[in-house]
């Protein structure tokens, strides 16, 4: 067989025929843009392909099969903190699906849409508003320009009662490595009437195989939408002490389990909240933030040690009952939640305008702006302001037009996310923080932590390492901090729910049966390893041990 460069050149020539010259790019500037990463991941692609529909994806894959050329599909390339638009390995050909922006079906009666990978949160939100659909989509805090399909395939989570997003998928369309097109659930039956309302279909339920995997390229999926709520109330609760959060978790768990709290509840530490409103004060040359400065900044902004945040949905009576239950659950801890509705936001906004540029006016205006952003998120209107934490250590701080068009990778932010899952117990949250805190101090970083009640029984953590990407020493320290934290949490049994590209090779330290099965499936569906080699495809730890 010819050499790798020769095969690539031949494949590029054929791709230009089936896609057109404008949709095949290999110029250095474009390759550099796709290699840009908040994680300093050195994976420069060899080319970029921009298919516009499923048929072109099939053509791309068939050409790749002929020339044994590895492909790496992505939706919009905004997987910030976990890999951005980079491939796992350098030299792979990026298949950028962002041009596939079709909302293929929208059913207002049954509340679902069928979308392609390039459909963004902002696009679908605008579509639902313009067509007066009585539904909201579930949003993440990653902003309006991020892909719904991309986040779902990573098993990401949002904020609403539909926040465990992958549970609301019904039917996928997948292109396999040989160009075959597979419909999951009932979707492969042309006349199936329940194809978008009953996810399981007949036979094995294979949808999960195509999440966090390299087994195929998902070109569309059905997504259930959340019915608009008659009443909506956001709540915030300040926890004054660092160790007081454990009791809050235990107090709220019964309400999450019995359905009183239907949405994903977020619990953020003081630095996580602080980083959402400012960047690192550059007059302080040391890192992490000195304790007395941290305390002073949080006191000035009214930020407690921990902030609990969530939304209550339902009828007016249901929301009132949930408010009552929440107050009762927190009362023994001497904590009182604050409830925010649209009427209160309007009154507070008026008061902030009357106070003008006074210190009290600016503080109130900032709180109103935060409240409006939270309300927008709760009802399916994505807001990019929650990406501010990615810019914490960036030289130059926030861009002048932030949050419009925010792109941490393009803006040269240093950002690494590690996302452990833990039982919904206060003791486990404390244990994770106790493991993480000394590592952050040792490597000189501020520990931003958020723990979200992603299911009725589990917390999903997001621990952030935000660093100055322009500083080579600090970048090296960030990598060391991340890997030390990853290894420590893995050994302690707090495994991540998703990982960045730099950790995918470390997922099978013992060479266990699960990953052996995944490798068998990969060989069966993609014998030449053409689609995303290395993605959630770790080498066997047992093999490494035996080889040594």
C-alpha positions as CSV (number, residue, x, y, z in Angstrom):
1,X,0.0,0.0,0.0
2,X,1.2,3.5,-0.7
3,X,2.6,5.8,2.0
4,X,0.4,7.9,4.4
5,X,1.1,11.2,2.6
6,X,0.3,9.6,-0.8
7,X,-3.0,8.1,0.6
8,X,-3.9,11.4,2.1
9,X,-3.2,13.3,-1.2
10,X,-5.4,10.8,-3.1
11,X,-8.2,11.0,-0.6
12,X,-8.1,14.8,-0.6
13,X,-8.4,14.8,-4.4
14,X,-11.5,12.6,-4.2
15,X,-13.0,14.6,-1.3
16,X,-12.7,17.8,-3.4
17,X,-14.7,16.0,-6.2
18,X,-17.6,14.9,-3.8
19,X,-17.6,18.0,-1.6
20,X,-16.2,20.8,-3.7
21,X,-13.0,22.7,-3.2
22,X,-14.5,25.2,-0.6
23,X,-15.5,22.3,1.7
24,X,-12.0,20.7,1.8
25,X,-9.3,22.8,3.5
26,X,-5.7,22.1,4.3
27,X,-4.1,25.6,4.4
28,X,-1.9,26.2,7.4
29,X,-4.1,29.0,8.9
30,X,-7.2,26.7,8.9
31,X,-5.2,23.8,10.4
32,X,-3.8,26.1,13.1
33,X,-7.3,27.3,14.0
34,X,-8.6,23.8,14.5
35,X,-5.5,22.9,16.6
36,X,-6.2,25.8,19.0
37,X,-7.0,24.4,22.4
38,X,-7.6,25.7,25.9
39,X,-5.8,22.5,27.1
40,X,-2.5,22.9,25.0
41,X,-3.4,19.6,23.3
42,X,-0.8,19.2,20.4
43,X,-3.1,17.6,17.8
44,X,-2.8,19.5,14.5
45,X,-5.1,17.9,11.9
46,X,-4.0,17.1,8.3
47,X,-7.1,18.5,6.7
48,X,-10.6,19.8,7.4
49,X,-13.8,18.5,5.6
50,X,-17.1,20.4,5.8
51,X,-19.9,18.1,4.6
52,X,-23.3,19.8,4.4
53,X,-25.6,16.8,4.6
54,X,-25.8,13.1,5.4
55,X,-25.1,12.0,1.8
56,X,-21.8,13.9,1.9
57,X,-20.9,12.3,5.2
58,X,-21.4,8.9,3.6
59,X,-19.2,10.0,0.7
60,X,-16.5,11.2,3.1
61,X,-16.4,8.0,5.0
62,X,-16.3,5.8,1.9
63,X,-13.3,7.7,0.5
64,X,-11.6,7.4,3.9
65,X,-12.2,3.7,3.8
66,X,-10.6,3.3,0.4
67,X,-7.5,5.2,1.5
68,X,-7.3,4.1,5.1
69,X,-7.4,7.7,6.3
70,X,-8.4,8.4,9.9
71,X,-11.4,10.8,10.4
72,X,-12.3,12.8,13.5
73,X,-15.9,14.1,13.5
74,X,-17.0,17.1,15.6
75,X,-20.2,19.0,15.8
76,X,-19.2,22.7,16.2
77,X,-15.8,22.2,17.9
78,X,-16.7,24.0,21.1
79,X,-15.9,21.2,23.5
80,X,-14.1,23.8,25.7
81,X,-12.1,22.5,28.6
82,X,-12.2,18.9,27.3
83,X,-10.5,19.2,23.9
84,X,-12.1,22.0,21.9
85,X,-12.0,21.2,18.1
86,X,-8.9,19.0,18.4
87,X,-8.6,15.3,17.6
88,X,-7.2,12.8,20.0
89,X,-4.2,12.2,17.8
90,X,-2.4,14.5,15.4
91,X,-2.7,14.0,11.6
92,X,-6.4,13.0,11.7
93,X,-8.8,14.6,9.2
94,X,-11.4,16.7,11.0
95,X,-15.0,16.2,9.7
96,X,-16.6,19.4,10.8
97,X,-20.4,18.9,10.9
98,X,-21.2,22.5,11.8
99,X,-22.7,23.2,8.4
100,X,-25.4,20.6,9.0
101,X,-27.9,23.0,10.7
102,X,-31.1,21.4,9.7
103,X,-34.1,21.1,12.1
104,X,-35.5,18.2,10.1
105,X,-38.7,17.8,12.0
106,X,-40.5,19.8,14.7
107,X,-43.7,18.4,16.3
108,X,-45.6,20.9,18.5
109,X,-48.2,18.3,19.6
110,X,-45.8,15.7,21.0
111,X,-43.0,18.1,21.8
112,X,-39.9,16.9,19.9
113,X,-37.5,18.0,17.2
114,X,-35.1,16.1,15.0
115,X,-31.9,18.0,14.6
116,X,-28.5,17.7,12.9
117,X,-25.1,18.2,14.6
118,X,-24.7,21.8,13.6
119,X,-27.9,23.0,15.3
120,X,-26.9,25.3,18.2
121,X,-28.6,26.1,21.4
122,X,-29.3,29.6,20.2
123,X,-30.6,28.4,16.8
124,X,-33.1,26.0,18.4
125,X,-34.2,28.5,21.0
126,X,-34.9,31.1,18.4
127,X,-36.7,28.6,16.3
128,X,-39.1,27.6,19.1
129,X,-39.8,31.3,19.9
130,X,-40.4,32.2,16.3
131,X,-42.8,29.3,15.7
132,X,-44.6,29.8,19.0
133,X,-43.9,26.3,20.3
134,X,-45.1,25.9,23.8
135,X,-41.8,24.2,24.8
136,X,-38.3,25.1,26.1
137,X,-35.1,23.4,25.3
138,X,-32.7,22.5,28.1
139,X,-29.6,24.8,28.1
140,X,-26.1,24.4,29.3
141,X,-23.9,27.4,30.4
142,X,-21.7,27.1,27.3
143,X,-23.5,29.8,25.4
144,X,-25.7,30.0,22.3
145,X,-23.1,28.9,19.7
146,X,-22.6,25.4,21.1
147,X,-24.0,22.2,19.5
148,X,-26.8,20.3,21.1
149,X,-25.9,17.0,19.5
150,X,-22.2,17.4,20.4
151,X,-23.0,17.9,24.1
152,X,-25.5,15.1,24.2
153,X,-23.1,12.7,22.7
154,X,-20.7,13.6,25.5
155,X,-23.5,12.9,27.9
156,X,-23.5,16.5,29.1
157,X,-26.1,18.0,31.4
158,X,-28.0,21.3,31.6
159,X,-30.2,23.0,34.1
160,X,-33.9,22.1,33.7
161,X,-36.0,19.1,34.5
162,X,-34.7,17.8,31.2
163,X,-31.1,18.5,32.2
164,X,-30.0,14.8,32.0
165,X,-30.0,15.4,28.3
166,X,-29.2,11.9,26.9
167,X,-32.3,10.5,28.6
168,X,-34.4,12.7,26.3
169,X,-33.0,11.4,23.0
170,X,-35.3,9.3,20.8
171,X,-33.8,7.8,17.7
172,X,-30.4,8.5,16.1
173,X,-29.1,8.3,12.5
174,X,-25.5,7.1,12.4
175,X,-23.0,6.6,9.5
176,X,-20.7,3.7,10.2
177,X,-17.1,3.3,9.0
178,X,-18.1,1.4,5.8
179,X,-20.7,4.1,4.9
180,X,-23.7,2.1,6.0
181,X,-26.4,4.3,7.6
182,X,-28.1,3.0,10.8
183,X,-31.3,4.2,12.3
184,X,-31.7,3.4,16.0
185,X,-34.9,2.6,17.9
186,X,-37.9,2.4,15.5
187,X,-36.4,4.9,13.1
188,X,-35.2,2.2,10.7
189,X,-38.8,1.2,10.0
190,X,-40.1,3.8,7.4
191,X,-43.7,3.8,8.7
192,X,-43.0,3.6,12.4
193,X,-45.5,6.0,14.1
194,X,-43.8,5.9,17.5
195,X,-40.2,6.5,16.2
196,X,-39.7,9.7,18.1
197,X,-41.8,9.0,21.2
198,X,-40.6,5.5,22.2
199,X,-36.8,5.3,22.2
200,X,-36.2,1.6,22.6
201,X,-37.6,0.1,19.4
202,X,-37.2,-3.6,18.9
203,X,-34.1,-5.7,19.7
204,X,-31.0,-4.4,21.3
205,X,-31.0,-0.8,22.4
206,X,-27.8,0.5,20.8
207,X,-28.1,4.2,21.1
208,X,-25.7,4.3,24.0
209,X,-22.9,2.8,21.8
210,X,-22.7,6.0,19.9
211,X,-22.2,8.3,22.9
212,X,-18.7,8.8,24.2
213,X,-17.4,6.5,21.5
214,X,-15.6,6.2,18.1
215,X,-18.1,3.7,16.6
216,X,-19.9,6.0,14.1
217,X,-20.8,9.5,13.0
218,X,-24.2,10.7,14.3
219,X,-25.8,12.8,11.6
220,X,-29.2,13.5,13.4
221,X,-31.2,12.6,16.5
222,X,-34.6,13.1,17.9
223,X,-34.8,15.3,21.1
224,X,-37.7,15.7,23.4
225,X,-38.5,19.3,24.5
226,X,-39.7,20.4,27.9
227,X,-43.3,21.8,28.1
228,X,-43.3,25.4,29.2
229,X,-44.1,25.8,32.8
230,X,-47.0,27.9,34.0
231,X,-44.9,29.1,36.9
232,X,-41.2,29.4,37.3
233,X,-39.2,30.5,40.3
234,X,-35.4,30.5,40.7
235,X,-33.9,30.1,44.1
236,X,-30.6,30.9,45.6
237,X,-29.3,29.9,49.0
238,X,-26.0,31.1,50.6
239,X,-24.1,28.7,52.7
240,X,-21.8,30.7,55.0
241,X,-19.2,28.1,55.9
242,X,-17.0,25.8,53.7
243,X,-18.0,22.7,55.7
244,X,-21.7,23.7,55.9
245,X,-22.4,22.5,52.3
246,X,-22.3,18.8,53.3
247,X,-25.5,19.2,55.4
248,X,-27.2,21.1,52.6
249,X,-26.6,18.2,50.2
250,X,-28.1,15.7,52.6
251,X,-31.0,18.0,53.3
252,X,-31.9,18.5,49.6
253,X,-31.3,14.9,48.5
254,X,-34.8,13.7,49.6
255,X,-36.4,16.6,47.7
256,X,-34.5,15.6,44.6
257,X,-35.4,11.9,45.0
258,X,-39.1,12.5,45.5
259,X,-39.4,14.9,42.6
260,X,-40.0,18.1,44.6
261,X,-36.8,19.4,43.0
262,X,-37.1,18.4,39.4
263,X,-34.4,20.5,37.8
264,X,-30.6,20.1,38.0
265,X,-29.5,21.9,41.2
266,X,-26.1,23.5,41.1
267,X,-23.8,24.1,44.2
268,X,-20.8,26.4,43.5
269,X,-18.0,27.4,45.8
270,X,-17.1,31.1,46.3
271,X,-14.3,31.2,43.7
272,X,-16.7,29.7,41.1
273,X,-19.2,32.5,41.7
274,X,-16.4,35.1,42.0
275,X,-14.9,34.1,38.6
276,X,-18.2,34.6,36.9
277,X,-18.1,38.3,37.7
278,X,-14.4,39.3,37.3
279,X,-11.0,38.0,36.2
280,X,-7.8,37.6,38.3
281,X,-6.6,40.9,39.7
282,X,-3.3,41.4,37.7
283,X,-1.9,43.7,40.4
284,X,-1.4,40.5,42.4
285,X,1.5,38.7,40.9
286,X,1.3,35.6,43.1
287,X,-1.1,32.7,42.6
288,X,-3.4,31.3,43.8
289,X,-5.4,34.2,45.0
290,X,-4.2,35.2,48.6
291,X,-6.7,34.1,51.2
292,X,-7.3,37.6,52.6
293,X,-7.9,39.0,49.1
294,X,-10.3,36.1,48.3
295,X,-12.2,36.9,51.5
296,X,-12.3,40.6,50.8
297,X,-13.5,40.2,47.2
298,X,-16.2,37.8,48.2
299,X,-17.4,40.0,51.0
300,X,-17.6,43.0,48.8
301,X,-19.6,41.1,46.2
302,X,-21.8,39.4,48.8
303,X,-20.6,35.9,47.9
304,X,-20.9,33.2,50.5
305,X,-18.6,30.1,50.9
306,X,-21.1,28.1,48.8
307,X,-24.1,29.1,46.7
308,X,-26.9,26.7,45.9
309,X,-28.9,27.6,42.8
310,X,-31.9,26.0,41.0
311,X,-35.3,26.5,39.6
312,X,-38.8,25.3,40.5
313,X,-41.2,24.4,37.7
314,X,-44.9,23.6,37.5
315,X,-48.3,25.2,38.2
316,X,-48.5,28.0,40.6
317,X,-49.6,25.6,43.4
318,X,-46.8,23.2,42.6
319,X,-44.1,25.9,42.7
320,X,-45.6,27.3,46.0
321,X,-45.5,23.8,47.5
322,X,-41.9,23.3,46.4
323,X,-40.9,26.6,47.9
324,X,-42.5,25.5,51.2
325,X,-40.7,22.2,51.1
326,X,-37.4,23.8,50.4
327,X,-37.8,26.2,53.3
328,X,-38.6,23.4,55.6
329,X,-35.7,21.3,54.5
330,X,-33.2,24.1,55.1
331,X,-34.7,25.6,58.2
332,X,-33.0,23.1,60.6
333,X,-29.7,24.3,59.1
334,X,-30.7,27.9,59.8
335,X,-30.6,28.7,56.1
336,X,-33.2,30.5,54.1
337,X,-33.5,30.3,50.3
338,X,-34.2,33.5,48.4
339,X,-36.8,33.1,45.6
340,X,-36.7,35.2,42.4
341,X,-39.4,35.6,39.9
342,X,-39.9,37.9,37.0
343,X,-41.9,40.5,39.0
344,X,-39.1,40.8,41.6
345,X,-36.5,41.1,38.8
346,X,-38.5,43.9,37.2
347,X,-38.8,45.8,40.6
348,X,-35.1,45.3,41.4
349,X,-34.2,46.6,37.9
350,X,-36.2,49.7,38.4
351,X,-34.5,50.2,41.8
352,X,-31.0,49.7,40.3
353,X,-31.8,52.4,37.7
354,X,-32.9,54.8,40.4
355,X,-29.7,54.2,42.4
356,X,-27.7,54.8,39.3
357,X,-23.9,54.6,39.5
358,X,-23.7,54.5,43.3
359,X,-22.0,51.5,44.8
360,X,-25.4,50.1,45.9
361,X,-26.8,50.7,42.4
362,X,-24.0,49.0,40.6
363,X,-24.2,46.0,43.0
364,X,-27.9,45.7,42.6
365,X,-27.6,46.0,38.8
366,X,-25.1,43.2,38.7
367,X,-27.4,41.0,40.7
368,X,-30.3,41.8,38.4
369,X,-28.2,41.0,35.4
370,X,-27.3,37.6,36.9
371,X,-30.9,36.9,37.8
372,X,-32.0,37.6,34.2
373,X,-29.3,35.3,32.8
374,X,-30.4,32.5,35.2
375,X,-34.0,33.0,34.2
376,X,-33.1,32.9,30.6
377,X,-31.2,29.6,31.1
378,X,-34.1,28.1,33.0
379,X,-36.5,28.7,30.2
380,X,-34.2,27.6,27.3
381,X,-32.6,30.9,26.3
382,X,-28.8,30.3,26.3
383,X,-26.6,32.9,27.8
384,X,-22.8,33.1,27.3
385,X,-22.0,35.0,30.4
386,X,-21.4,31.8,32.4
387,X,-18.3,31.2,30.3
388,X,-16.6,34.1,32.2
389,X,-14.7,31.7,34.4
390,X,-12.7,30.4,31.5
391,X,-11.1,33.8,31.2
392,X,-10.0,34.0,34.9
393,X,-6.2,33.9,34.2
394,X,-6.3,35.2,30.6
395,X,-4.0,38.1,30.0
396,X,-6.3,41.0,29.0
397,X,-9.2,39.6,30.9
398,X,-12.6,39.5,29.2
399,X,-12.9,40.5,25.6
400,X,-14.6,43.9,25.1
401,X,-17.7,42.4,23.5
402,X,-18.0,39.5,26.0
403,X,-20.2,37.4,26.1
404,X,-21.1,38.0,22.4
405,X,-19.3,35.3,20.3
406,X,-17.3,34.1,23.3
407,X,-14.8,31.4,22.3
408,X,-12.2,30.5,25.0
409,X,-10.0,28.5,22.5
410,X,-9.8,31.4,20.0
411,X,-9.3,33.9,22.8
412,X,-6.3,32.0,24.1
413,X,-7.8,31.0,27.4
414,X,-6.2,28.3,29.5
415,X,-8.9,25.9,30.8
416,X,-9.0,22.3,31.9
417,X,-12.1,20.7,33.4
418,X,-12.2,17.5,35.4
419,X,-15.6,16.1,36.1
420,X,-16.0,13.5,38.8
421,X,-19.3,11.8,39.6
422,X,-20.0,11.1,43.3
423,X,-22.9,9.8,45.3
424,X,-25.3,12.5,46.4
425,X,-24.0,12.6,50.0
426,X,-22.4,15.6,51.8
427,X,-19.5,13.4,53.0
428,X,-18.6,12.5,49.4
429,X,-18.6,16.2,48.4
430,X,-16.3,17.0,51.3
431,X,-14.0,14.1,50.4
432,X,-13.6,15.3,46.8
433,X,-12.8,18.8,48.0
434,X,-10.3,17.5,50.6
435,X,-8.5,15.5,47.9
436,X,-8.5,18.4,45.4
437,X,-7.7,21.5,47.6
438,X,-4.1,20.6,48.5
439,X,-3.3,19.7,44.9
440,X,-4.5,23.2,43.8
441,X,-2.5,24.9,46.5
442,X,0.6,22.8,45.7
443,X,0.5,23.8,42.0
444,X,-0.6,27.4,42.5
445,X,-4.2,27.5,41.2
446,X,-7.6,28.7,42.4
447,X,-10.1,25.8,42.9
448,X,-13.4,26.6,41.2
449,X,-15.8,23.9,42.0
450,X,-19.4,23.2,41.1
451,X,-21.4,20.1,42.1
452,X,-24.7,19.5,40.3
453,X,-27.5,17.2,41.2
454,X,-27.5,15.6,37.7
455,X,-29.7,12.6,38.7
456,X,-31.8,11.9,41.8
457,X,-28.9,10.1,43.4
458,X,-25.7,11.5,41.9
459,X,-23.6,14.7,41.9
460,X,-21.6,15.7,38.9
461,X,-18.6,17.8,39.8
462,X,-16.8,20.2,37.6
463,X,-13.4,21.2,39.0
464,X,-11.7,23.9,36.9
465,X,-8.0,24.6,36.4
466,X,-7.9,28.1,34.8
467,X,-4.4,29.2,33.8
468,X,-2.5,31.8,31.8
469,X,-1.9,30.1,28.5
470,X,0.6,32.7,27.5
471,X,2.9,31.7,30.5
472,X,4.8,28.5,29.7
473,X,5.6,27.8,33.3
474,X,2.1,28.3,34.4
475,X,0.8,26.1,31.5
476,X,3.1,23.3,32.6
477,X,1.9,23.7,36.2
478,X,-1.7,23.5,35.0
479,X,-1.0,20.2,33.2
480,X,0.7,18.8,36.3
481,X,-2.2,19.9,38.5
482,X,-4.8,18.3,36.2
483,X,-3.0,15.0,36.0
484,X,-2.3,14.8,39.7
485,X,-6.0,15.5,40.4
486,X,-7.2,13.0,37.7
487,X,-5.0,10.2,39.2
488,X,-6.0,11.0,42.8
489,X,-9.7,11.0,42.1
490,X,-9.5,7.8,40.0
491,X,-7.7,6.0,42.8
492,X,-10.3,7.2,45.3
493,X,-13.1,5.9,43.2
494,X,-14.5,9.3,42.0
495,X,-14.5,8.6,38.3
496,X,-15.3,11.3,35.7
497,X,-18.5,11.3,33.7
498,X,-16.5,12.6,30.7
499,X,-12.9,13.3,30.1
500,X,-10.6,15.6,28.1
501,X,-8.5,14.3,25.3
502,X,-5.4,14.1,27.5
503,X,-7.1,11.5,29.7
504,X,-8.6,9.1,27.2
505,X,-5.6,6.8,27.2
506,X,-5.8,6.4,31.0
507,X,-9.3,5.0,31.3
508,X,-8.3,1.3,31.4
509,X,-5.5,0.9,33.9
510,X,-6.5,-2.7,34.8
511,X,-7.4,-4.0,31.3
512,X,-10.9,-4.9,32.4
513,X,-13.7,-6.7,30.6
514,X,-15.7,-3.6,29.8
515,X,-13.0,-2.0,27.7
516,X,-12.1,-5.4,26.1
517,X,-15.8,-5.5,25.0
518,X,-15.6,-2.0,23.6
519,X,-12.5,-2.9,21.6
520,X,-14.3,-6.0,20.2
521,X,-17.2,-3.8,19.1
522,X,-14.8,-1.3,17.6
523,X,-13.1,-4.0,15.6
524,X,-16.5,-5.4,14.4
525,X,-17.8,-2.0,13.2
526,X,-14.6,-0.3,12.2
527,X,-11.9,-2.9,11.6
528,X,-9.4,-0.4,10.1
529,X,-9.9,2.1,13.0
530,X,-11.0,4.9,10.6
531,X,-13.4,6.9,12.9
532,X,-11.8,8.9,15.7
533,X,-9.1,6.4,16.7
534,X,-8.2,6.9,20.4
535,X,-11.5,8.5,21.3
536,X,-12.8,6.7,24.4
537,X,-10.6,3.9,23.2
538,X,-7.8,3.4,25.7
539,X,-5.0,0.8,25.2
540,X,-5.4,-2.1,27.6
541,X,-3.7,-1.6,30.9
542,X,-3.2,-5.4,31.1
543,X,-1.5,-5.3,27.7
544,X,0.8,-2.5,28.9
545,X,1.7,-4.5,32.0
546,X,2.3,-7.7,30.1
547,X,4.5,-5.9,27.6
548,X,6.7,-4.6,30.3
